[in-house]
């Protein structure tokens, strides 16, 4: 059966609400019955930069791209047809209405997409008489689901609706051989040639990138907007000339498009695209919700909240979708409903504040059902009482609650060994999904991170997770096949020597064209960042301490702690002061989780620095020493400085 990224049942339900719904359902059933599982079929989704809405888009790696326009018209309803429009008789003799010619409509959709994709060198033929043309054949056609060809009497029918590009009711018959139906589809090609080889997976994803802007992924560096530097600003779509065009994979797209109402839980390893699915879901819900009914997104740490907020702003959702840390939301509630802000010295006592808000909701001092939908990112950092609050805040009419979870990244709270979502009122049985593929990191970075995490990433699923079991899922992440340089461990005799080594590596990255804002320096404590910051300043490189500024400076290297890096990502990551891990005041398990989270912030290059020994230095050195070509470096020259 063909793959329907929106979900077959969801499409069938949507067809009931369209003008030609019955006809579209008939076409949908035939596509399901006759197409194999290497076909991709989308229904009525915005395509291209202008968001056009063709009825069906069909993509096959060995055949090409096809756009179908479906009409439920009956033969008796057609009063007059020309090459440009169709005049229809309205029911009960209520007059006539003019419609654009469906063939012209389908061709317009297809040509717009083809022109857009032909501007992408990665989708153009590079040789032969078709050099510069789209690498994939394409076509378009019309389906008249309620008109039988044998009953057509107009002698000019074939002139206005060429048989090769027009399907009728006979082509949707259940007894029709699937091969014959496929032959009819591919006879619709406007531009036809034989593909020498099937589309590669990267080519298929490039096509999906052009077809569906809403599934494009942005790197963190692309979240910088010259007009708004108030956070990791608005996203800018990557240029089509880039070798790598980031897009949701099919599992992510299917999950994002097919998500219905009710409670939903997504377990996903680091870098598996959980946050992007949340953003896509927010976009869909905001389009359907009442304007006065807000959508709330909660997470634990401020950098992640800033990143999600920037993604919402880029999509024009900032007025409809509220993004807050849990404690920030509690502060808002306490202020709005005059609960008072508990203090610890001169600062708010956030733990006491959270308890006060939870109690106020329980006693009705804060109203329930305030939001059309609630989404929680990094829910593994939430206390049970906070999660128990979540279902109470959602409108019962939608009951729309999405929870994203990865116990391996639980660095703020004790991991929940015996935890079920049902125990906190989140009823996700039958609506739980697992994302196992890490797309953020290269194979080299991921291998080191998982080796360091050790038993924290024990593979396996609770019994019945495929059927919606809501217990904790811990997965060993699977790589997406990207390669990059091997991680390096740079060991100095002093903090200054370590800082010089790391700074030299970062200068190399900048020389290679990496943006300063796409370089992150992380450490267990703030003071461990001082030497490398000084070394960079001596080299004329600007830096920014993320915890000290409310803006996101596009021309500076970022420095922050391992904890605060959660939710961020950088092309190049340097973890300095590795000798301070594990911290003696915290459990080793917590420290290994923290280091795993920090390592997986690197999308391409990972550099680690140390000027002493520790469990982390030993573990990393051992893991790197088992790899050919890994560089564990000392600098006798710098040691003399």
Residue pairs with C-beta under 8 A, 6 or more apart in sequence:
1 8
1 32
1 35
1 36
1 37
2 31
2 32
2 35
2 36
2 37
2 39
2 40
2 41
2 58
3 37
3 39
3 40
3 41
3 250
3 254
4 11
4 32
4 41
4 42
4 43
5 40
5 42
5 250
5 253
5 254
5 257
5 258
6 14
6 42
6 43
6 45
6 254
6 257
6 258
7 254
7 257
7 258
8 28
8 32
10 257
10 258
10 260
11 28
11 43
12 25
12 28
14 43
14 44
15 21
15 22
15 24
15 25
15 28
15 43
16 25
18 24
18 44
19 72
20 55
20 70
20 71
20 72
20 145
21 72
22 72
22 145
22 146
23 70
23 71
23 72
23 143
23 144
23 145
23 146
24 43
24 44
24 55
24 56
24 70
24 72
24 145
26 145
26 172
27 55
27 56
27 68
27 70
27 143
27 145
27 172
28 43
28 56
29 172
30 171
30 172
30 176
30 181
31 39
31 41
31 56
31 58
33 174
33 178
34 176
34 178
34 181
34 182
35 41
35 58
35 178
35 182
38 60
38 61
38 62
39 58
39 59
39 60
40 58
40 59
40 60
40 250
41 56
41 57
41 58
41 59
42 56
42 57
42 211
42 212
43 55
43 56
44 53
44 54
44 55
44 56
45 53
45 57
45 212
45 257
46 52
46 53
46 212
46 213
46 214
47 53
47 54
47 57
47 109
47 113
47 211
47 212
48 112
48 113
48 116
48 210
48 211
48 213
49 116
49 213
50 112
51 213
52 108
52 109
52 112
54 67
54 68
54 69
54 106
54 109
55 68
55 69
55 70
55 143
56 67
56 68
56 70
57 65
57 66
57 67
57 68
57 211
58 65
58 66
58 67
58 68
58 185
59 65
59 66
59 204
59 207
59 208
61 198
61 199
61 204
62 195
62 198
62 199
63 137
63 186
63 195
64 136
64 137
64 138
64 139
64 186
64 189
64 195
65 110
65 113
65 136
65 137
65 138
65 139
65 207
66 138
66 139
66 140
66 141
66 185
66 186
66 188
66 189
67 106
67 109
67 110
67 113
67 138
67 139
67 140
67 141
68 106
68 140
68 141
68 142
68 143
69 102
69 103
69 105
69 106
69 109
69 140
69 141
69 142
69 143
70 142
70 143
70 145
71 102
71 142
71 143
71 144
71 145
72 145
72 146
73 86
73 88
73 144
73 146
73 147
74 146
74 147
75 147
75 148
75 151
75 152
76 89
77 88
77 89
78 86
78 87
78 88
78 89
78 154
79 87
79 88
79 89
79 96
80 86
80 87
81 87
81 101
81 154
81 156
81 157
81 160
81 161
82 101
82 160
83 101
83 104
83 160
84 100
84 101
84 104
85 98
85 99
85 100
85 101
86 98
86 99
86 100
86 101
86 102
87 96
87 97
87 98
87 99
88 96
88 97
88 98
88 99
89 96
90 96
90 97
101 160
102 142
103 140
103 141
103 142
103 160
103 161
103 162
103 165
103 166
106 140
106 141
106 142
107 140
107 190
109 140
110 138
110 139
110 140
110 190
113 138
113 210
113 211
114 134
114 138
114 191
116 210
117 123
117 134
117 206
117 207
117 210
118 124
118 132
118 133
118 134
119 240
120 206
120 210
120 240
120 241
121 240
121 241
122 202
122 203
122 206
122 240
122 241
122 243
122 245
123 134
123 135
123 136
123 203
123 206
123 207
123 210
124 131
124 132
124 133
124 134
124 135
125 131
125 132
125 133
125 134
125 135
130 193
133 191
134 191
135 199
135 203
136 195
136 199
136 203
136 207
137 189
137 191
137 192
137 193
137 195
138 189
138 190
138 191
139 165
139 186
139 188
139 189
139 190
139 191
139 192
140 165
140 188
140 190
141 165
141 166
141 167
141 185
141 188
142 161
142 165
142 166
142 167
143 166
143 167
143 168
143 171
143 172
144 161
144 166
144 167
144 168
144 169
145 169
145 172
146 169
147 168
147 169
148 168
148 169
148 170
149 168
149 169
149 170
150 170
164 187
164 188
165 188
167 184
170 176
171 181
171 184
199 207
205 245
205 247
205 249
206 245
206 247
208 215
208 247
208 253
209 215
209 216
209 245
209 246
209 247
210 240
212 247
212 253
213 237
214 280
214 283
215 247
215 248
215 252
215 253
215 256
215 280
216 237
216 238
216 245
216 246
216 247
217 246
217 247
217 248
217 273
217 276
218 235
218 236
218 237
218 238
218 246
218 311
218 314
219 238
219 246
219 518
219 569
219 571
219 603
220 232
220 307
220 517
220 518
220 568
220 569
220 570
221 515
221 517
221 518
221 571
222 235
222 236
222 238
223 231
223 232
223 233
223 234
223 235
223 307
223 310
223 311
223 314
223 552
224 232
224 233
224 517
224 552
224 554
225 233
225 234
225 235
225 236
225 314
226 554
227 233
227 234
228 234
228 313
229 551
229 552
229 553
229 554
230 550
230 551
230 552
231 306
231 307
231 309
231 310
231 551
231 552
232 306
232 307
232 310
232 552
233 310
233 313
233 314
233 552
234 310
234 313
234 314
235 310
235 311
235 314
238 245
238 246
248 256
248 273
248 276
248 277
248 280
249 273
249 437
249 439
249 480
251 435
251 437
252 272
252 273
252 276
252 277
252 435
255 266
255 277
255 433
255 435
256 276
256 277
256 280
256 281
256 284
259 281
259 284
259 402
260 431
261 398
261 399
261 400
262 399
262 400
262 401
262 427
262 431
263 391
263 399
263 401
263 403
263 421
263 426
263 427
263 428
263 431
264 401
264 402
264 403
264 428
264 431
264 432
264 433
265 402
265 403
265 404
265 405
265 421
265 426
265 428
265 431
265 432
265 433
265 470
266 274
266 277
266 402
266 403
266 404
266 405
266 432
266 433
266 434
266 435
267 405
267 406
267 432
267 433
267 434
267 435
267 465
267 472
267 473
267 475
268 274
268 404
268 405
268 406
268 434
268 435
268 436
269 406
269 408
269 435
269 436
269 437
269 438
269 475
269 476
269 477
269 478
270 406
270 408
270 409
270 438
270 440
270 441
270 449
270 477
270 596
270 597
270 600
271 438
271 439
271 440
271 441
271 446
271 477
271 569
271 600
272 435
272 436
272 437
272 438
272 439
272 477
273 435
273 439
274 377
274 404
274 406
274 435
275 304
275 307
275 308
275 311
275 377
275 404
275 567
277 404
278 297
278 308
278 375
278 377
278 402
278 404
279 308
279 311
279 312
279 315
281 375
281 402
282 295
282 297
282 312
282 317
282 321
282 373
282 375
283 315
283 317
285 295
285 372
285 373
285 400
286 295
286 317
286 320
286 321
289 295
289 320
289 372
289 373
290 372
291 320
293 371
293 372
293 395
294 320
294 321
294 322
294 370
294 371
294 372
295 320
295 321
295 322
295 371
295 372
295 373
295 374
295 375
296 321
296 322
296 324
296 329
296 370
296 371
296 373
296 374
296 375
296 393
297 308
297 312
297 321
297 322
297 323
297 324
297 374
297 375
297 376
297 377
298 324
298 325
298 326
298 329
298 374
298 375
298 376
298 377
298 390
299 305
299 308
299 323
299 325
299 326
299 376
299 377
299 378
299 381
299 567
300 325
300 326
300 378
300 381
300 382
300 412
300 566
301 325
301 378
301 381
301 412
301 563
301 564
301 566
301 567
302 325
302 328
302 564
303 546
303 560
303 564
303 565
303 566
303 567
303 568
304 377
304 378
304 566
304 567
304 568
305 323
305 324
305 325
305 328
305 567
306 552
307 567
307 568
308 323
308 377
309 318
309 323
312 318
312 321
312 323
324 332
326 354
326 382
326 386
327 350
327 353
327 354
330 350
330 353
330 354
330 356
330 357
331 341
331 348
331 353
333 339
333 357
333 360
333 366
334 340
334 341
334 353
334 356
334 357
334 360
335 341
337 360
337 365
337 366
339 356
339 357
339 360
339 365
339 366
340 356
341 348
341 353
342 348
342 349
342 352
342 353
342 356
343 349
344 352
354 383
354 385
354 386
355 385
357 366
357 389
358 385
358 386
358 388
358 389
360 366
361 368
361 389
361 392
361 393
368 392
368 393
369 392
369 393
369 394
369 395
369 396
370 393
371 393
371 394
371 395
372 394
372 395
372 398
372 400
373 394
373 395
373 398
373 400
373 401
373 402
374 390
374 393
374 394
374 400
374 401
374 402
375 401
375 402
375 403
375 404
376 382
376 387
376 390
376 401
376 402
376 403
376 404
377 404
377 567
378 404
378 405
378 406
378 409
378 566
378 567
379 387
379 403
379 404
379 405
380 405
380 406
380 407
380 409
380 410
380 413
380 415
380 416
381 409
381 410
381 411
381 412
381 413
382 413
383 413
384 416
384 419
384 423
384 424
387 403
387 421
387 424
387 425
387 426
388 424
388 425
390 401
390 403
390 424
390 425
390 426
391 399
391 401
391 425
391 426
391 427
392 425
394 400
394 401
401 426
403 421
403 426
403 428
405 472
405 473
407 415
407 416
407 472
407 473
407 474
408 453
408 456
408 457
408 474
408 475
408 593
408 596
409 566
409 593
409 596
409 597
410 416
410 593
411 563
411 566
411 590
411 593
411 594
411 597
412 563
414 590
415 589
415 593
416 472
417 472
419 471
419 472
420 470
420 471
421 427
421 428
421 470
421 471
422 429
422 470
426 470
427 470
428 468
428 470
429 467
429 468
429 469
429 470
430 467
430 468
431 468
432 465
432 468
432 469
432 470
434 461
434 465
434 473
434 475
436 475
436 477
436 478
437 477
437 478
437 479
437 480
438 446
438 477
438 478
438 479
438 480
438 600
439 480
439 482
440 569
440 600
440 603
441 449
441 479
441 482
441 600
441 602
441 603
442 479
442 482
442 483
442 484
442 603
442 604
443 479
443 481
443 482
443 483
443 484
444 483
444 484
444 485
444 486
444 487
444 606
444 627
445 484
445 487
445 599
445 600
445 602
445 604
445 606
446 477
446 479
446 600
447 479
447 623
447 627
448 487
448 599
448 606
448 620
448 623
448 624
449 596
449 599
449 600
450 457
450 476
450 477
450 596
451 619
451 623
452 592
452 595
452 596
452 599
452 616
452 619
452 620
452 623
453 592
453 593
453 595
453 596
454 592
456 474
456 589
456 592
456 593
456 596
457 474
457 475
457 476
457 477
457 596
458 474
458 476
459 474
459 475
459 476
460 474
460 475
461 469
461 473
461 475
462 469
462 471
462 472
462 473
463 469
465 471
465 473
484 604
484 605
485 604
485 605
486 624
486 627
486 629
486 630
486 631
487 605
487 606
487 607
487 608
487 624
487 630
488 505
488 606
488 607
488 608
488 624
488 630
488 631
488 632
488 633
489 578
489 608
489 609
489 610
489 617
489 620
489 621
489 624
489 630
489 631
489 632
489 633
490 498
490 501
490 502
490 505
490 607
490 608
490 609
490 610
490 632
490 633
490 635
491 498
491 609
491 610
491 611
491 617
491 632
491 633
491 634
492 498
492 499
492 500
492 501
492 609
492 610
492 611
492 634
492 635
492 638
492 639
493 611
493 634
493 639
494 611
494 639
495 528
495 531
495 577
495 611
496 531
496 535
496 638
496 641
497 611
497 635
497 638
497 639
497 641
498 531
498 532
498 576
498 577
498 609
498 610
498 611
499 531
499 532
499 534
499 535
499 576
499 609
500 535
500 635
500 638
500 641
501 609
501 633
501 635
501 638
502 521
502 532
502 535
502 574
502 576
502 607
502 609
503 532
503 535
503 536
503 539
503 541
505 574
505 607
506 519
506 521
506 536
506 541
506 557
506 572
506 574
506 607
507 539
507 541
509 519
509 571
509 572
509 605
510 516
510 519
510 541
514 571
514 572
515 554
515 571
516 541
516 542
516 554
516 555
516 556
516 557
517 552
517 553
517 554
517 555
517 556
517 557
517 558
518 570
518 571
518 572
519 557
519 558
519 570
519 571
519 572
519 573
519 574
520 557
520 558
520 559
520 560
520 565
520 568
520 570
520 572
520 573
520 574
520 601
521 529
521 532
521 533
521 543
521 557
521 558
521 559
521 560
521 573
521 574
521 575
521 576
522 559
522 560
522 561
522 562
522 565
522 573
522 574
522 575
522 576
522 598
522 601
523 529
523 559
523 561
523 562
523 575
523 576
523 577
523 580
524 561
524 562
524 577
524 580
524 581
524 583
524 594
525 561
525 577
525 580
526 545
526 547
526 561
528 576
528 577
528 580
529 545
529 559
529 560
529 561
529 576
529 577
531 576
532 559
532 574
532 576
532 609
533 543
533 545
533 559
536 543
536 557
537 543
541 557
542 553
542 555
542 556
542 557
543 556
543 557
543 558
543 559
544 552
544 553
544 556
544 557
544 558
544 559
545 559
545 560
546 558
546 559
546 560
546 564
547 560
547 561
547 564
558 568
558 570
560 568
562 575
562 581
562 594
562 595
562 597
562 598
563 594
565 597
565 598
565 601
566 597
568 601
569 601
569 602
569 603
570 601
570 602
570 603
571 602
571 603
571 604
571 605
572 602
572 604
572 605
572 606
572 607
573 598
573 599
573 601
573 602
573 605
573 606
573 607
574 607
574 608
574 609
575 595
575 598
575 599
575 606
575 607
575 608
575 609
576 608
576 609
577 609
577 610
577 611
578 608
578 609
578 610
578 614
578 616
578 617
578 620
579 610
579 611
579 612
579 613
579 614
579 616
579 617
580 614
581 591
581 594
581 595
581 614
581 615
581 616
582 588
582 591
582 592
582 614
582 615
582 616
583 591
588 615
591 616
595 616
599 606
608 620
610 617
621 632
624 630
624 632
625 632
